[in-house]
Amino acid sequence: MAEIEIRLPKMGESVTEATITNWLKNPGDLIAMDEPLVEVATDKVDNELPSEVAGTLIKCLFEKDQVAQVGDVIAIISTDGPSDNSTNTVAKDNIAEIAPSNSAATSPIVETIVEPSNNETKQLNIPQGQGKFFSPLVKSIAQKEAVSLEQLNNITGTGQDGRVTKKDILAFLENKTVSPAVTTSPVAVAPSAPAPTPTPAIPETKIVAPVAIASGEDQIIEMDRMRKLIADHMVMSKHVSPHVTSFVEADVTNIVNWRNKVKGKFFDTYGENITFTPIFIEAIVKAIKDFPMINVSVNGTTIIKKSAINIGMATALPSGNLIVPVIKNADRLNLLGLTKAVNELANNARNNKLKPDDTSGGTYTMTNVGSFGNVMGTPIINQPQVAIMAVGAIRKMPAVIETPEGDFIGIRHKMFLSHSYDHRVVDGALGGQFVRRVADYLESFDISQKY
């Protein structure tokens, strides 16, 4: 019998694991090549994985809500027809469990973790019946850093259903390395001299979320998986980066007039609606070329200066959640190319057709709060980037117009740009100059240009 192993494929840059959210086929079912087999979810996007071969599904090696690592075998398909032993065999994170003997009923089960990187076998003692689930990645880190099972169980998980994530255990290890305050005994002195009063240690402040109590008439709504991921990501970003926001007002009258003049012919020619978003992205790309230190990431005490300019654009989903698809190499696209990229990614996001790679690799993000009628906003940085820009609503405003013949009051189309940046590496001068440069490019838009 020919049995084909179906492995979890690479799900995009920096994605190392995925949660099995739903099996679309059961053991014993026939499946065609490229027919959806399983639904998986990463911290970036949800996705369906198609079958690589045609045959009969004989084993599912992960249960629903379990986490698989990239490269793990998640299912086995027979290409020779149905199998007599088509049972739903579930592999516990590729861990070989050693069955307890009668004489060792009280001894813990030893799970052997096999890491593909070096093929070395390591052990982490986890008692049988332990209810808390740990992914192979977390177990591996715990083994390498000598984290005991008791310590592992006491870590507060921020993942789905309270699961301990890589971020959680790394934060625990970072706090663990901080030495406790050293207290010294008072030094004995002569009776004539008063003993020095030791300075009391300042207790560590622990931030605890307040408990919200629902009344009998309140509706309790459980966060969906994406909302939980967004919440964790936003809290992490505010914890990691000291946010500063600069604001600039831009006169975009030329852009509004130009778009009103060409949008009909543009659609007739290319079948695309031209919006303000690609024009804003074009200005941001030009400003990044002028100020490349905005296009960076921070890794500890080092700065990674990105060579590619990949612009993420925050997109609202019908569910009310947000997702950030990325326009790769935006600096290589003209206005038409940016328009097509923006429209395609926005449509795929709303129809849940984004691929994992569509949401990875961003180096700078723009969010359009003006689409909700907001004048300005203070956006939260999309880690591991160091800056994000919010564009507000375009409004008709009275403004002073300067001419050689004198000044006068006129009606202009204006908007606010809000630029939030990581003050660890972006100072006020750079952050302020960057958003001002974006406004300059918008205000100097050439109304005679071709698209």
Secondary structure as GFF3:
##gff-version 3
##sequence-region A 1 451
A	DSSP	beta_strand	3	7	.	.	.	ID=ss1
A	DSSP	beta_strand	17	23	.	.	.	ID=ss2
A	DSSP	beta_strand	30	31	.	.	.	ID=ss3
A	DSSP	beta_strand	36	41	.	.	.	ID=ss4
A	DSSP	beta_strand	46	50	.	.	.	ID=ss5
A	DSSP	beta_strand	55	60	.	.	.	ID=ss6
A	DSSP	beta_strand	67	69	.	.	.	ID=ss7
A	DSSP	beta_strand	73	78	.	.	.	ID=ss8
A	DSSP	beta_strand	96	97	.	.	.	ID=ss9
A	DSSP	three_ten_helix	102	104	.	.	.	ID=ss10
A	DSSP	beta_strand	110	114	.	.	.	ID=ss11
A	DSSP	beta_strand	121	125	.	.	.	ID=ss12
A	DSSP	alpha_helix	136	144	.	.	.	ID=ss13
A	DSSP	alpha_helix	149	154	.	.	.	ID=ss14
A	DSSP	three_ten_helix	160	162	.	.	.	ID=ss15
A	DSSP	alpha_helix	166	176	.	.	.	ID=ss16
A	DSSP	alpha_helix	225	240	.	.	.	ID=ss17
A	DSSP	beta_strand	243	251	.	.	.	ID=ss18
A	DSSP	alpha_helix	253	270	.	.	.	ID=ss19
A	DSSP	alpha_helix	277	290	.	.	.	ID=ss20
A	DSSP	three_ten_helix	292	294	.	.	.	ID=ss21
A	DSSP	beta_strand	296	299	.	.	.	ID=ss22
A	DSSP	beta_strand	302	305	.	.	.	ID=ss23
A	DSSP	beta_strand	311	313	.	.	.	ID=ss24
A	DSSP	beta_strand	315	316	.	.	.	ID=ss25
A	DSSP	beta_strand	322	323	.	.	.	ID=ss26
A	DSSP	beta_strand	326	327	.	.	.	ID=ss27
A	DSSP	three_ten_helix	330	332	.	.	.	ID=ss28
A	DSSP	alpha_helix	335	350	.	.	.	ID=ss29
A	DSSP	three_ten_helix	356	359	.	.	.	ID=ss30
A	DSSP	beta_strand	364	368	.	.	.	ID=ss31
A	DSSP	three_ten_helix	369	372	.	.	.	ID=ss32
A	DSSP	beta_strand	387	391	.	.	.	ID=ss33
A	DSSP	beta_strand	395	403	.	.	.	ID=ss34
A	DSSP	beta_strand	406	422	.	.	.	ID=ss35
A	DSSP	alpha_helix	428	443	.	.	.	ID=ss36
###
